[in-house]
């Protein structure tokens, strides 16, 4: 809860809980990228084929890889790179959607580690329906909508399974999500392996790949992305992901349904006492999370220029797990997920630039992401420290207020806390009084019925 400003009784935007969450995420990002730069330096010093100039180029690409325009002579050049920027937004789409999936579940008190399996089920539904309808000659727009909805619905049904086990049997969703992940991996592998019609045998050397949807013309419209980022893979899927994120923010914060979901996440038993159907909301929460993860796969493969390797029984898609740090960096805020997903995608682009423009490999970016993932778990610690400093008027307090005004603000906050405690006690007393009256009435009814029975 944000503290009141001394003298004014108001809270400034840069001291709110949301601002503190952004600060903690930025600290995690900066530390992660700094560690990545140190690793680049250390690796460069240990490799004789990397010169000091190469080390400096590697450090620059870690931070500015998305702005790299290649080499001008022997030196790296930087500027606006439409291809890199467009590819960054394209790769961000599945990260945004899986991040939303994890964030929504977190908001409702659940840990959706099953986004990978839901992502696979969405892939299976979208590719199968898209290819079938494309071959059947269904209009492109109708085929696209049906393929997208097929993937989303299948992912939602798959996500509802852990929700059912949690709601009715109180089995931890982490266990069931892990199990459904591998069941989905084997199920998807069997599905495409058993149906030869989906295998991309027309192109030489493409063993184990599903036919891309561009072959049947079922692709997402560019929506001016080809104009803004010419030559890149970007398409309208990014705008759809942004709209879904905004819709999820509205649903979670501005609707009764979203309030019920968050209430169940805060305290399932208290929500049930208040008349909220906790079982229904747990199932719906996981189903929505499954729909979102599957939507990420649908938008990715509906781009048309992506190929799916159907032998997934030995490896789960990384997008399902990368959604976890995306959600953590965004503090589970749907709008923040958009920016954290873009940032993670930017690191992937930087890794590709490292691979092709220097003697380093792209796995440096994976190390940076791993460090950020590790530090994102400490974002709550950073948030707590920053909140304490702001409340004490240090480490971010830019106003030099007199001591008397500080004391006045503290007294106001203390008075508010006392009023809240007093209201809580009055509420408890009212509830106990209601229970007492109900008990007395019930006892009177039982006594009257027993006397009536005795007279009979």
N, C-alpha and C positions, 0 to 999 in steps of 0.2 A: 504494500500500500504506500503510495507516494506521500512524503511529508509536506506539510504546509510551509510556504516561504515565510521567513521572518518579516513581520510588519504588514505584509499584504494579505496573508491568509490564502494565497493561491499557489498552485504548483506550476512551475515552468516546464515547458515541453522537454528540455534536455535533462530533466531530473526524474522523469516518469519511469515506471517500471519497463515500458517498452523501449525507451532510450537506453536504459541500463542493459537490457538484453542485447541491443545492437552493439554496445560497447564491448560486452563480453565476447560476442561472436567475432568482432574485428580483432580483438586481442588474440583469440585462437588462430585466426587466419594469418595474422602478421607473424606470430611465433612460428607457425608451421612453415610459412614461406621462407623465413629467416633460417630455420633449420635446413630446409631444402637447399638454400644457397650455400650453407656451410658444407653440406654433403657434396655439392658440385665442386667446391674448392678442394675438399679432401680427396675425392676421386681423381680430380685433375692432377693433384700433386703426386698421387701414387702411380699414375699412368705416364710413362715416358713419352707417349705419342701425343699428349695434350700439352700445348705450350701455355704460358701465362696468358697470352691473348685468347686462346681457346677457353681457358677457365673464365675469363671475364665475359666472353660471349655466352657461355653457359649460364652464368649468373643473370645476365641481362635477359636471356630467353625465359628463365624461370618466372621473372616478373612481367615481361613484356612480350612473351611469345606470340600472343594473339595479334600483336601489331607488327610482327615481322613481315617484311616484304621480300625476303630472300637476301641474296648477296649482290652488292654493287662492287664488282671487281673482287677483291679479297675480303672486304669488310662487310659486316652485316648492315642492312638498312632497315629502317622502321618507318611506319606510316599507317595509313588506313588500308587494311587488306580486306577487301570485300569477301573473298573466298573464306578466309579464316573467320571473320566475324559471322558470316552466314552459317558455316559449319559448326561454329560454337553454339549458335542458337538452335540448330538442328539437333545436335547431340544433347542439348539441355532438356529437350522435351521429355524423354523417358525419365530423366532424373527429377524433373519437376513433378511428374505424376507419381512416381514411387515415393518421392519426398512427401507429397500430399497424403499419400496412403498411410505412411508411417505417422505423420503429424496428426491426422484426424484420429487415428487409433490412440495415440498418446493423449490427446485431449480428452478422450473418453475413458482413460485409465487402463488401456490395453496396449500391449507391445506386439505390433504386427511384424514379426520376423518372417512371415510367410509371403511377403511381396514377390519374392522370386518365383514361387510356384504360381501365384496369381498372374504374374507377368507371362509365364509360359502358357497358361490356359488361355489368356487373351490372345497370345500369338497364334495358337492353334485355331481358335474360333475365327479370328479375322482372316487368316490366310485361307482356311478351308472354304468359308462362305464366299470370300472375295473371288477365289478362283472358280468355284462352282457357278456363281452368278455371272462372272465374266465370260465363261465359256457358253453359258446359256443365252447370252446376248441381251441380258437385262441392261437397261439404261445405266450409264456410268454413275450418275448421282445417286440413284436408288441402290445400286450395288455397293457403293461406298458407305452409305448410311447403314445398310443391312450388315455389312462386314464389320463396321465399327461397333454397332450394337451387339452383334454376336460375341465379339471379344469381350466387351464390357460386361454383358450378362453372364457369360461363362466365368469370368474372373470374380464377379460378385457372388455367384453360387459357390465357387471354390473358397472364397473368403468367409462365407457364412458357416462353413463346416467347423472351424475352430470356435466360432461364436456360439454354435449350438452346444458344443462340448463344455464351453465355459459357463453358459447360462444354466444348463440343466444338470450337469454333472460336476461343475466347479473344477474342471480340469484346466490347469494352467495353459493359456493360449500359446505360450512359447513352445511347449512340447508338441502340441497338435500342429502348429504351423511348420515346425521342422519336419514332421512326418508327412504333412501334405505337400511340402516342397518336393521331396524325393518321389512321392507318389505321382505328382504332376510331371516330373522329369521323365519318369519311365512311361507314363501314360502318353505323353506327347511323342516320345520316341516310337512307341508301338503304333500310334495312329498314323504317322507319316511313313513308317516302315511298311505297314500293312497295306497302304494305298499307293500303288505305283504311279497312279495318275498325277500325284503331287510332286514327284521327284523330277528334278531338273536334269534330265538325261540328254536334253537336246544340245547343251553346251559341253564341249569336251573337257574332261577333267573335273567336272562339278559333281563329285561323289558325295552324297549325303546332304545336298542342298535342296530346298523347296523352290519351286518356280516363283520368281518375283512377280508381284502384282502388276508391274509395269507391262508385262507380257500380255495382260488381258485388259489393260487400260484403266484399271481401278486404282486411281492414285489421288492423293490430296491436292486440291488446287493450290497454286503458288501464292495467291492473294497478295500480289505485288512484291513478294520476297525476292523473286528473280530480278526485279528492277532495282531493289535496294542493295541486294548482295549478288550481283551477277556472277555466274559460274559456280556458285555454291550449292549445297544440298538443301538449303533452307526452303521451307514451304509454309503453307497456312497452318500446319500442325502446331507451330509455336503460338499463334494467336488463339487457337482453340485451347491450348493448355493454360494460357493466361486467363481466358474467360472462365475456365473450370476452376482455377484457383480463386478468382474473385467470387465466383458463385459459392464456393465452399466457405469463404470468409463470411459472406452474407448469411449463409445457412447456420454457421456455428455461432455467430454473434448477434444476429438480428431476428432469429425465429424461435418460436417456442420449442420446436423439435430440436434445434441445436442446443438450447438451454437444457432440455431433458438429457441429451447425450452427455453434456459436460457435467451435469449434476450426478449422473450415474458414475462418471469417472472420478469425481471428487469424493463421493461417499455413496456406494451402492445401497447400503442399508438405510441411510438417511433419505435417499431419493425414493426408495420403496415405501418408507414411512410417510413420505409426502404425497403418495399416491401415484408415483411414476412406475410404469411397468419396466422394471430393471432387466428382466430376461429379454424382452422384446428389443430394448435399446442396445443391449450387448450384441445381439445377433445382427441388428441393423448396422451397428458401428463397424463390425468386421466385414459385413457385406459391402458397405460403402468403400471401405479400405480396399477390398478386393476389386471393386469396379474401377477405382482410381489407378491401381497398379496395372490392371489389364488395359486401361485406356492408354497408358504410356506405351505398351507394346503395340497396340492397335495403331496409334499415330505414327510410331516409328516405322512399322512395316507397310503402312498405307502410303508412305512416301514413294513407294514404287521402286526406288533405286537401292534398296537394302535386301540382303539375302539371309535366309534363316537356315542354319545348320541343324538338322532335326535330331541328330544323335546327342541328346541332352542328358542321357541317364548318368553320365559321369561328371557332368559339370553344370552348375546352376548359373543363370545369367547374373552378371555382376550388378546390373542396374537395380535388381531387387534389394541388394544389400547396400549399395551406394545411396539409396534413399534414406538410410538411417542417419548418416552424417549431414545430409542435406536438411533433414527435419531438425536435427539438433542445433545446427548452426543458425537456423531460422527461428529457434526457440518455439517450434511447433506452430508458428504463425503462417497461415496460408499464403499471405502476400509475401512474407519474407522467404518462403520456399522458392518463389520465382527467382529471386536474386541469388540465393545460395546455390540453386541448381545451375544457373548461368556461370557462377564462379567455379564450381566443380568441372563444368564443361570447359571452361577456359584453361584449367590446369591440364586437361587432356590434350587440348590443342598445343599447349606449350611443350608437352612431352613429345608430340609428333615433330615439332620444330627442332627440338633437341636432337632427335634421331636423324633427321635429314640434313641439318645444317651444321652439326658439330660431330665430334668423335664420341659423344655421349650416346646412351640409349634412352628410349622413352620411359624406362622404368623409374627414372628419377622423379617423374611426376607422380607415379604410384606411391613412392616413398613420402612425398609431400602430402598427398591425400591421406596416407596412413597416419602421419603425424597430426594432421588437422582432425582426423577422426578421433584419435586418442585425446587430443586437447579439447575437443568438443564435449567430451564427457566431463571436463572440468569447467565448462562454461557456467554452470550453476555456482561453482566456487568463485569464479571471477565476478559473477553477478552479485553474490552476497557481499564480497569485499567492497565492490564499488558502491553498493547500496548503503553499507555502513559508513563509508567515507562521506557520501552525499548527506546522510542524515546528521553526521557530526559537523557538517559544514566545512570539511576539508577534502582535498583531492577531487576538485571539480566544482567547489563553491566559488563562484566568481564575484560574489557580492560581499563586501566588507560591512556587515551589519553590526550595530552596537550590541553589546552583551545583553542589554535590557530587552531588545527586540527578539534576540534569540530565546531568551527566557520566556517571553510572551508567547512565541510560537510553540515552545515546548509545553507551556501550560495549556494552550489550546488543544494540542494533540493529546495531552494527558486527560483533559476534560472530555474529549471525544471518546477516548478509550473507556473512561468511567461510565459515560452514558451508554455505550454499547454493552458493557458488562451489566449495567443496571437493567437495560432492556432485556438482556438474556435471562437474568434472574427472574424478572417479572413474567417473562414468557414461560419459564420453567414452573413458576408458582401457579400460573393459570392452567397449565397442562395438568399439574398434579391435582389441582382443585377439580378440574373436569373429570379426571380419573376417579377421584373420591366420590363425586356425585354419581358417576356412572356405576361405581361399585355399590354405593348405597341403594340406588334404584334397582340394581340387579338382585341384591340381597333381599330387598323388600318383595320383589316379584317372586323369588324362590320361596320365601317364607309364606307368602299368601297362597302360592300353589300347594305348598305342603299342608297348610291348614285346610284348604279346600279338599285336598285328597283325603285328609283324615276324617273330615265330616262325611264325605261320601262313603 
